[in-house]
Amino acid sequence: MKCVSVYTKDFALFSDIYEQIMAAPPAENEEIIIEGVTVSGAGDVPDQYIERMRVKPECVVMKERERNITILQHGEVFEICMPAALLV
């Protein structure tokens, strides 16, 4: 799974820019700014990472089933975890 980190704790703002991020996600180790929010290509994450985060009480897990995307929210960051095929 590929991961994109979005540095905001504001769910409404994240929701507003989510489709922009998905339309043109940053490359690995690339940072972009969208509406004042830093978005970073975090590279690959193992499936075990998602499972470890899922059990943490401070982590919210959302799933977009159609595209097999998992969104983790914890602290002041959202992590969008998606199959690498979506980045092609």
C-alpha positions as CSV (number, residue, x, y, z in Angstrom):
1,M,0.0,0.0,0.0
2,K,1.1,3.5,-0.8
3,C,0.6,6.2,1.8
4,V,0.0,10.0,1.6
5,S,0.1,12.0,4.8
6,V,-2.1,15.1,5.1
7,Y,-1.1,17.4,8.0
8,T,-4.3,18.8,9.4
9,K,-6.6,17.9,12.2
10,D,-9.6,19.6,10.6
11,F,-11.8,16.9,9.1
12,A,-13.9,19.4,7.1
13,L,-10.8,20.8,5.4
14,F,-9.5,17.3,4.8
15,S,-12.8,16.4,3.2
16,D,-12.7,19.5,1.0
17,I,-9.3,18.7,-0.4
18,Y,-9.5,14.9,-0.5
19,E,-10.5,14.5,-4.1
20,Q,-7.8,17.0,-5.2
21,I,-5.2,14.9,-3.4
22,M,-6.5,11.7,-5.0
23,A,-6.5,13.3,-8.5
24,A,-2.8,14.2,-8.2
25,P,-1.2,12.6,-5.2
26,P,2.4,13.6,-4.4
27,A,5.2,11.3,-5.3
28,E,7.2,9.5,-2.6
29,N,9.1,12.1,-0.5
30,E,7.4,14.9,-2.3
31,E,5.6,17.6,-0.4
32,I,2.8,19.8,-1.9
33,I,0.6,22.5,-0.4
34,I,-3.2,22.4,-1.1
35,E,-5.3,25.2,0.5
36,G,-2.6,25.8,3.1
37,V,-2.3,22.1,4.1
38,T,0.9,20.2,3.6
39,V,0.4,16.9,1.8
40,S,3.3,14.5,1.6
41,G,4.0,11.2,-0.3
42,A,5.0,8.9,2.5
43,G,5.9,5.9,0.4
44,D,5.0,2.3,1.1
45,V,3.4,1.0,4.3
46,P,3.0,-2.7,5.1
47,D,-0.5,-4.1,5.7
48,Q,0.5,-4.8,9.3
49,Y,0.8,-1.0,9.8
50,I,-2.9,-0.5,9.1
51,E,-3.8,-3.4,11.4
52,R,-1.6,-2.0,14.2
53,M,-3.1,1.5,13.9
54,R,-6.7,0.1,13.7
55,V,-6.4,-1.2,17.4
56,K,-5.2,2.1,18.8
57,P,-7.9,4.0,20.6
58,E,-6.7,7.4,19.5
59,C,-6.9,6.4,15.8
60,V,-10.0,6.8,13.6
61,V,-10.2,4.4,10.7
62,M,-12.3,5.1,7.6
63,K,-12.6,3.0,4.5
64,E,-13.5,3.9,1.0
65,R,-14.5,0.5,-0.3
66,E,-14.9,1.3,-4.0
67,R,-11.2,2.1,-4.4
68,N,-10.0,0.0,-1.5
69,I,-8.6,3.1,0.3
70,T,-8.1,3.2,4.1
71,I,-7.9,6.6,5.8
72,L,-6.3,6.8,9.3
73,Q,-6.7,9.9,11.4
74,H,-4.6,10.3,14.5
75,G,-3.2,13.4,16.2
76,E,-2.9,16.2,13.6
77,V,-2.5,13.9,10.5
78,F,-4.6,11.9,8.1
79,E,-3.0,9.1,6.3
80,I,-4.5,7.9,3.0
81,C,-3.4,4.3,2.4
82,M,-4.2,3.0,-1.1
83,P,-3.2,0.3,-3.5
84,A,-0.2,1.2,-5.6
85,A,-2.3,0.6,-8.8
86,L,-4.3,3.8,-8.0
87,L,-1.1,5.9,-8.4
88,V,-0.5,4.8,-12.0
